[in-house]
Amino acid sequence: MANITVRNLSDQTKETLRMQAEQSALSLENHTRHLLQVAAEQPAVKAVDILTLAQHYFGPNGGVELDSPARGTKRQ
């Protein structure tokens, strides 16, 4: 089995993890191991192309259909 050392973890984060472990009736080590295993099983976040995202929300025409006002002048 592998080991990991986590450096520069804030005291607040460690205390939060310790309290969560206590509420789950687990040791801090077991609780942290469980969190890491769950996180590792999640699918990787894939990058989204901004053009694809825009077309999804606004459609191929840009999502805006406006009537152009009549052009002309009001002067006589």
Protein Blocks (a to p, Z undefined) as FASTA:
>chain_A
ZZdddehiafklmmmmmmmmmmnopafklmmmmmmmmmmmpccdddddfklmmmmmnojn
oopacddddeddfbZZ
